[in-house]
């Protein structure tokens, strides 16, 4: 089911279909040109201008928040939580992403997650977030959820999110680089009541 979803480390993914899509490209080991780039918020490990330039071509569309858009050039589409749009035949829903009870990602900063419909599959990249009430309305096939703790949900909270969303597959992210490790992955898998697939970094 996930053969077209490639984890590039941390919270960075490449999604292949009729379009080449990147989400939060960071410390890329590859530079296949992007049709679409999604950036969830402006922290350096999610909005890396250098990595974006590696994969940005003349026809690349970047979909991101207002704070990120100020630092980018080219065809940049600014979005806010709650919006729905279609870009290059990809249906996009913009979901809020924020912390509850900690200050790293306040809701006022406007960080987001994205639900992308690719090849008929609904894929949710949650961004940097805690388990928030808005997740109860998320209906997707694949949920890419941060598990590292401190800046985002920890493994237990991410499992609660997965059990609320009930995707066909939950994929842990935001681990293995800045924060989070295999122990968090194992704990997430143990507590999830939905299938979990752990992707290896490419």
Secondary structure, DSSP 8 states (H G I E B T S, - for coil): --TTEEEEETTEEEEESSSEEEES--S-S----EEEEE---SSTTT--HHHHHHHEEEEEEEEE-HHHHTT--SEEEE--TT-EEEETTEEEEEEE---SSSSTT-GGG--EEEEEEETTEEEEE--S----GGGGG---SEEEEE---SSS--HHHHHHHHHHH--SEEEEES-SSSS--HHHHHHHHHH-SS-B------
